[in-house]
Amino acid sequence: MAHAESKIVISRTADEVYGFLADGLNNKAWRSGVQQIELKSGNPGEVGAVYRQILSGPGGRAIDGDYEITVAQVAKELRFQVVAGPARPVGA
């Protein structure tokens, strides 16, 4: 199974960082492979929110990568599962 992990220090409060990451509309600001993103359903950053994403795939080909927020504990934990596209990873 593939695994990726990264660590970075950000000079912001946990609430600020969580709020930025939880709202998927910010993904283009920090994820280079995101071509387009929009809130498809639910409330931004809350459990059940689904974001429609178009990602850069192999050779720059556009691929779907819609995801749903599955856990949202403010400033503590954010989890998701991909619900559309060729790969269906989960993450936290």
CNS distance restraints for C-alpha pairs under 8 A (distance, minus, plus):
assign (resid  10 and name CA) (resid  17 and name CA) 7.98 0.50 0.50
assign (resid  12 and name CA) (resid  16 and name CA) 6.17 0.50 0.50
assign (resid  12 and name CA) (resid  17 and name CA) 6.43 0.50 0.50
assign (resid  13 and name CA) (resid  17 and name CA) 6.36 0.50 0.50
assign (resid  14 and name CA) (resid  18 and name CA) 5.92 0.50 0.50
assign (resid  14 and name CA) (resid  75 and name CA) 5.11 0.50 0.50
assign (resid  14 and name CA) (resid  76 and name CA) 7.77 0.50 0.50
assign (resid  15 and name CA) (resid  19 and name CA) 6.02 0.50 0.50
assign (resid  15 and name CA) (resid  74 and name CA) 6.84 0.50 0.50
assign (resid  15 and name CA) (resid  75 and name CA) 4.83 0.50 0.50
assign (resid  16 and name CA) (resid  20 and name CA) 6.27 0.50 0.50
assign (resid  16 and name CA) (resid  75 and name CA) 7.98 0.50 0.50
assign (resid  17 and name CA) (resid  21 and name CA) 6.22 0.50 0.50
assign (resid  17 and name CA) (resid  75 and name CA) 7.54 0.50 0.50
assign (resid  18 and name CA) (resid  22 and name CA) 5.79 0.50 0.50
assign (resid  18 and name CA) (resid  74 and name CA) 6.53 0.50 0.50
assign (resid  18 and name CA) (resid  75 and name CA) 5.11 0.50 0.50
assign (resid  18 and name CA) (resid  76 and name CA) 7.66 0.50 0.50
assign (resid  18 and name CA) (resid  78 and name CA) 7.96 0.50 0.50
assign (resid  19 and name CA) (resid  23 and name CA) 6.40 0.50 0.50
assign (resid  19 and name CA) (resid  45 and name CA) 7.49 0.50 0.50
assign (resid  19 and name CA) (resid  74 and name CA) 7.71 0.50 0.50
assign (resid  19 and name CA) (resid  75 and name CA) 7.72 0.50 0.50
assign (resid  20 and name CA) (resid  26 and name CA) 6.55 0.50 0.50
assign (resid  21 and name CA) (resid  26 and name CA) 6.88 0.50 0.50
assign (resid  21 and name CA) (resid  27 and name CA) 7.43 0.50 0.50
assign (resid  22 and name CA) (resid  44 and name CA) 7.34 0.50 0.50
assign (resid  22 and name CA) (resid  45 and name CA) 4.40 0.50 0.50
assign (resid  22 and name CA) (resid  46 and name CA) 7.63 0.50 0.50
assign (resid  22 and name CA) (resid  72 and name CA) 7.88 0.50 0.50
assign (resid  22 and name CA) (resid  78 and name CA) 6.94 0.50 0.50
assign (resid  23 and name CA) (resid  27 and name CA) 7.85 0.50 0.50
assign (resid  23 and name CA) (resid  44 and name CA) 5.40 0.50 0.50
assign (resid  23 and name CA) (resid  45 and name CA) 4.72 0.50 0.50
assign (resid  24 and name CA) (resid  37 and name CA) 7.45 0.50 0.50
assign (resid  24 and name CA) (resid  38 and name CA) 7.75 0.50 0.50
assign (resid  24 and name CA) (resid  39 and name CA) 7.56 0.50 0.50
assign (resid  24 and name CA) (resid  44 and name CA) 7.32 0.50 0.50
assign (resid  24 and name CA) (resid  45 and name CA) 7.05 0.50 0.50
assign (resid  24 and name CA) (resid  51 and name CA) 6.66 0.50 0.50
assign (resid  25 and name CA) (resid  37 and name CA) 6.11 0.50 0.50
assign (resid  25 and name CA) (resid  38 and name CA) 6.19 0.50 0.50
assign (resid  25 and name CA) (resid  39 and name CA) 7.15 0.50 0.50
assign (resid  26 and name CA) (resid  30 and name CA) 7.31 0.50 0.50
assign (resid  27 and name CA) (resid  31 and name CA) 5.52 0.50 0.50
assign (resid  27 and name CA) (resid  34 and name CA) 6.86 0.50 0.50
assign (resid  27 and name CA) (resid  37 and name CA) 7.60 0.50 0.50
assign (resid  28 and name CA) (resid  32 and name CA) 6.48 0.50 0.50
assign (resid  28 and name CA) (resid  33 and name CA) 7.83 0.50 0.50
assign (resid  28 and name CA) (resid  34 and name CA) 5.46 0.50 0.50
assign (resid  28 and name CA) (resid  35 and name CA) 7.09 0.50 0.50
assign (resid  28 and name CA) (resid  36 and name CA) 7.44 0.50 0.50
assign (resid  28 and name CA) (resid  37 and name CA) 7.62 0.50 0.50
assign (resid  33 and name CA) (resid  55 and name CA) 5.43 0.50 0.50
assign (resid  33 and name CA) (resid  56 and name CA) 5.05 0.50 0.50
assign (resid  33 and name CA) (resid  57 and name CA) 7.90 0.50 0.50
assign (resid  34 and name CA) (resid  53 and name CA) 6.95 0.50 0.50
assign (resid  34 and name CA) (resid  54 and name CA) 6.18 0.50 0.50
assign (resid  34 and name CA) (resid  55 and name CA) 4.63 0.50 0.50
assign (resid  34 and name CA) (resid  56 and name CA) 6.42 0.50 0.50
assign (resid  35 and name CA) (resid  53 and name CA) 7.49 0.50 0.50
assign (resid  35 and name CA) (resid  54 and name CA) 5.45 0.50 0.50
assign (resid  35 and name CA) (resid  55 and name CA) 5.37 0.50 0.50
assign (resid  35 and name CA) (resid  56 and name CA) 6.50 0.50 0.50
assign (resid  35 and name CA) (resid  62 and name CA) 7.91 0.50 0.50
assign (resid  36 and name CA) (resid  52 and name CA) 8.00 0.50 0.50
assign (resid  36 and name CA) (resid  53 and name CA) 5.63 0.50 0.50
assign (resid  36 and name CA) (resid  54 and name CA) 5.07 0.50 0.50
assign (resid  36 and name CA) (resid  55 and name CA) 7.14 0.50 0.50
assign (resid  37 and name CA) (resid  51 and name CA) 6.65 0.50 0.50
assign (resid  37 and name CA) (resid  52 and name CA) 5.52 0.50 0.50
assign (resid  37 and name CA) (resid  53 and name CA) 4.45 0.50 0.50
assign (resid  37 and name CA) (resid  54 and name CA) 6.47 0.50 0.50
assign (resid  38 and name CA) (resid  51 and name CA) 5.63 0.50 0.50
assign (resid  38 and name CA) (resid  52 and name CA) 5.35 0.50 0.50
assign (resid  38 and name CA) (resid  53 and name CA) 6.77 0.50 0.50
assign (resid  39 and name CA) (resid  44 and name CA) 7.07 0.50 0.50
assign (resid  39 and name CA) (resid  49 and name CA) 7.43 0.50 0.50
assign (resid  39 and name CA) (resid  50 and name CA) 6.22 0.50 0.50
assign (resid  39 and name CA) (resid  51 and name CA) 4.52 0.50 0.50
assign (resid  39 and name CA) (resid  52 and name CA) 6.22 0.50 0.50
assign (resid  40 and name CA) (resid  49 and name CA) 7.60 0.50 0.50
assign (resid  40 and name CA) (resid  50 and name CA) 5.41 0.50 0.50
assign (resid  40 and name CA) (resid  51 and name CA) 5.16 0.50 0.50
assign (resid  40 and name CA) (resid  52 and name CA) 5.70 0.50 0.50
assign (resid  41 and name CA) (resid  48 and name CA) 7.92 0.50 0.50
assign (resid  41 and name CA) (resid  49 and name CA) 5.62 0.50 0.50
assign (resid  41 and name CA) (resid  50 and name CA) 5.24 0.50 0.50
assign (resid  41 and name CA) (resid  51 and name CA) 7.14 0.50 0.50
assign (resid  42 and name CA) (resid  46 and name CA) 7.38 0.50 0.50
assign (resid  42 and name CA) (resid  48 and name CA) 6.02 0.50 0.50
assign (resid  42 and name CA) (resid  49 and name CA) 4.21 0.50 0.50
assign (resid  42 and name CA) (resid  50 and name CA) 6.42 0.50 0.50
assign (resid  43 and name CA) (resid  48 and name CA) 7.76 0.50 0.50
assign (resid  43 and name CA) (resid  49 and name CA) 5.52 0.50 0.50
assign (resid  44 and name CA) (resid  49 and name CA) 6.10 0.50 0.50
assign (resid  45 and name CA) (resid  49 and name CA) 6.52 0.50 0.50
assign (resid  45 and name CA) (resid  69 and name CA) 7.19 0.50 0.50
assign (resid  45 and name CA) (resid  72 and name CA) 7.21 0.50 0.50
assign (resid  46 and name CA) (resid  69 and name CA) 6.62 0.50 0.50
assign (resid  46 and name CA) (resid  71 and name CA) 7.88 0.50 0.50
assign (resid  46 and name CA) (resid  72 and name CA) 5.93 0.50 0.50
assign (resid  47 and name CA) (resid  68 and name CA) 7.68 0.50 0.50
assign (resid  47 and name CA) (resid  69 and name CA) 5.02 0.50 0.50
assign (resid  47 and name CA) (resid  70 and name CA) 5.20 0.50 0.50
assign (resid  47 and name CA) (resid  71 and name CA) 5.67 0.50 0.50
assign (resid  47 and name CA) (resid  72 and name CA) 5.73 0.50 0.50
assign (resid  48 and name CA) (resid  68 and name CA) 5.98 0.50 0.50
assign (resid  48 and name CA) (resid  69 and name CA) 5.46 0.50 0.50
assign (resid  48 and name CA) (resid  70 and name CA) 6.21 0.50 0.50
assign (resid  49 and name CA) (resid  68 and name CA) 5.59 0.50 0.50
assign (resid  49 and name CA) (resid  69 and name CA) 5.56 0.50 0.50
assign (resid  50 and name CA) (resid  66 and name CA) 7.01 0.50 0.50
assign (resid  50 and name CA) (resid  67 and name CA) 5.62 0.50 0.50
assign (resid  50 and name CA) (resid  68 and name CA) 4.32 0.50 0.50
assign (resid  50 and name CA) (resid  69 and name CA) 6.64 0.50 0.50
assign (resid  51 and name CA) (resid  66 and name CA) 5.55 0.50 0.50
assign (resid  51 and name CA) (resid  67 and name CA) 5.49 0.50 0.50
assign (resid  51 and name CA) (resid  68 and name CA) 6.44 0.50 0.50
assign (resid  52 and name CA) (resid  64 and name CA) 7.69 0.50 0.50
assign (resid  52 and name CA) (resid  65 and name CA) 6.97 0.50 0.50
assign (resid  52 and name CA) (resid  66 and name CA) 4.42 0.50 0.50
assign (resid  52 and name CA) (resid  67 and name CA) 6.82 0.50 0.50
assign (resid  53 and name CA) (resid  64 and name CA) 5.93 0.50 0.50
assign (resid  53 and name CA) (resid  65 and name CA) 5.12 0.50 0.50
assign (resid  53 and name CA) (resid  66 and name CA) 4.92 0.50 0.50
assign (resid  53 and name CA) (resid  67 and name CA) 7.61 0.50 0.50
assign (resid  54 and name CA) (resid  62 and name CA) 6.10 0.50 0.50
assign (resid  54 and name CA) (resid  63 and name CA) 5.58 0.50 0.50
assign (resid  54 and name CA) (resid  64 and name CA) 4.87 0.50 0.50
assign (resid  54 and name CA) (resid  65 and name CA) 6.00 0.50 0.50
assign (resid  54 and name CA) (resid  66 and name CA) 7.61 0.50 0.50
assign (resid  55 and name CA) (resid  62 and name CA) 5.60 0.50 0.50
assign (resid  55 and name CA) (resid  63 and name CA) 5.25 0.50 0.50
assign (resid  55 and name CA) (resid  64 and name CA) 6.18 0.50 0.50
assign (resid  55 and name CA) (resid  65 and name CA) 6.33 0.50 0.50
assign (resid  56 and name CA) (resid  60 and name CA) 5.10 0.50 0.50
assign (resid  56 and name CA) (resid  61 and name CA) 5.79 0.50 0.50
assign (resid  56 and name CA) (resid  62 and name CA) 5.06 0.50 0.50
assign (resid  56 and name CA) (resid  63 and name CA) 6.37 0.50 0.50
assign (resid  57 and name CA) (resid  61 and name CA) 4.88 0.50 0.50
assign (resid  57 and name CA) (resid  62 and name CA) 5.64 0.50 0.50
assign (resid  57 and name CA) (resid  63 and name CA) 5.79 0.50 0.50
assign (resid  63 and name CA) (resid  85 and name CA) 6.48 0.50 0.50
assign (resid  63 and name CA) (resid  86 and name CA) 7.80 0.50 0.50
assign (resid  64 and name CA) (resid  84 and name CA) 5.98 0.50 0.50
assign (resid  64 and name CA) (resid  85 and name CA) 4.55 0.50 0.50
assign (resid  64 and name CA) (resid  86 and name CA) 7.56 0.50 0.50
assign (resid  65 and name CA) (resid  82 and name CA) 6.28 0.50 0.50
assign (resid  65 and name CA) (resid  83 and name CA) 7.16 0.50 0.50
assign (resid  65 and name CA) (resid  84 and name CA) 5.31 0.50 0.50
assign (resid  65 and name CA) (resid  85 and name CA) 5.00 0.50 0.50
assign (resid  65 and name CA) (resid  86 and name CA) 7.87 0.50 0.50
assign (resid  65 and name CA) (resid  87 and name CA) 7.75 0.50 0.50
assign (resid  66 and name CA) (resid  82 and name CA) 5.70 0.50 0.50
assign (resid  66 and name CA) (resid  83 and name CA) 5.56 0.50 0.50
assign (resid  66 and name CA) (resid  84 and name CA) 4.97 0.50 0.50
assign (resid  66 and name CA) (resid  85 and name CA) 7.05 0.50 0.50
assign (resid  67 and name CA) (resid  80 and name CA) 6.50 0.50 0.50
assign (resid  67 and name CA) (resid  81 and name CA) 5.46 0.50 0.50
assign (resid  67 and name CA) (resid  82 and name CA) 4.02 0.50 0.50
assign (resid  67 and name CA) (resid  83 and name CA) 5.19 0.50 0.50
assign (resid  67 and name CA) (resid  84 and name CA) 7.01 0.50 0.50
assign (resid  68 and name CA) (resid  80 and name CA) 5.45 0.50 0.50
assign (resid  68 and name CA) (resid  81 and name CA) 5.47 0.50 0.50
assign (resid  68 and name CA) (resid  82 and name CA) 6.34 0.50 0.50
assign (resid  68 and name CA) (resid  83 and name CA) 6.78 0.50 0.50
assign (resid  69 and name CA) (resid  78 and name CA) 7.40 0.50 0.50
assign (resid  69 and name CA) (resid  79 and name CA) 5.91 0.50 0.50
assign (resid  69 and name CA) (resid  80 and name CA) 4.34 0.50 0.50
assign (resid  69 and name CA) (resid  81 and name CA) 6.67 0.50 0.50
assign (resid  70 and name CA) (resid  78 and name CA) 7.68 0.50 0.50
assign (resid  70 and name CA) (resid  79 and name CA) 5.44 0.50 0.50
assign (resid  70 and name CA) (resid  80 and name CA) 5.07 0.50 0.50
assign (resid  70 and name CA) (resid  81 and name CA) 6.84 0.50 0.50
assign (resid  71 and name CA) (resid  77 and name CA) 6.95 0.50 0.50
assign (resid  71 and name CA) (resid  78 and name CA) 5.40 0.50 0.50
assign (resid  71 and name CA) (resid  79 and name CA) 4.86 0.50 0.50
assign (resid  71 and name CA) (resid  80 and name CA) 6.94 0.50 0.50
assign (resid  72 and name CA) (resid  77 and name CA) 5.93 0.50 0.50
assign (resid  72 and name CA) (resid  78 and name CA) 4.78 0.50 0.50
assign (resid  72 and name CA) (resid  79 and name CA) 6.69 0.50 0.50
assign (resid  73 and name CA) (resid  77 and name CA) 4.98 0.50 0.50
assign (resid  73 and name CA) (resid  78 and name CA) 6.35 0.50 0.50
assign (resid  74 and name CA) (resid  78 and name CA) 7.81 0.50 0.50
assign (resid  77 and name CA) (resid  92 and name CA) 7.17 0.50 0.50
assign (resid  78 and name CA) (resid  92 and name CA) 5.57 0.50 0.50
assign (resid  79 and name CA) (resid  90 and name CA) 7.45 0.50 0.50
assign (resid  79 and name CA) (resid  91 and name CA) 5.60 0.50 0.50
assign (resid  79 and name CA) (resid  92 and name CA) 4.20 0.50 0.50
assign (resid  80 and name CA) (resid  90 and name CA) 5.64 0.50 0.50
assign (resid  80 and name CA) (resid  91 and name CA) 5.45 0.50 0.50
assign (resid  80 and name CA) (resid  92 and name CA) 6.44 0.50 0.50
assign (resid  81 and name CA) (resid  88 and name CA) 6.91 0.50 0.50
assign (resid  81 and name CA) (resid  89 and name CA) 6.05 0.50 0.50
assign (resid  81 and name CA) (resid  90 and name CA) 4.25 0.50 0.50
assign (resid  81 and name CA) (resid  91 and name CA) 6.50 0.50 0.50
assign (resid  82 and name CA) (resid  87 and name CA) 7.53 0.50 0.50
assign (resid  82 and name CA) (resid  88 and name CA) 4.84 0.50 0.50
assign (resid  82 and name CA) (resid  89 and name CA) 5.63 0.50 0.50
assign (resid  82 and name CA) (resid  90 and name CA) 6.25 0.50 0.50
assign (resid  83 and name CA) (resid  88 and name CA) 6.27 0.50 0.50
assign (resid  84 and name CA) (resid  88 and name CA) 7.06 0.50 0.50
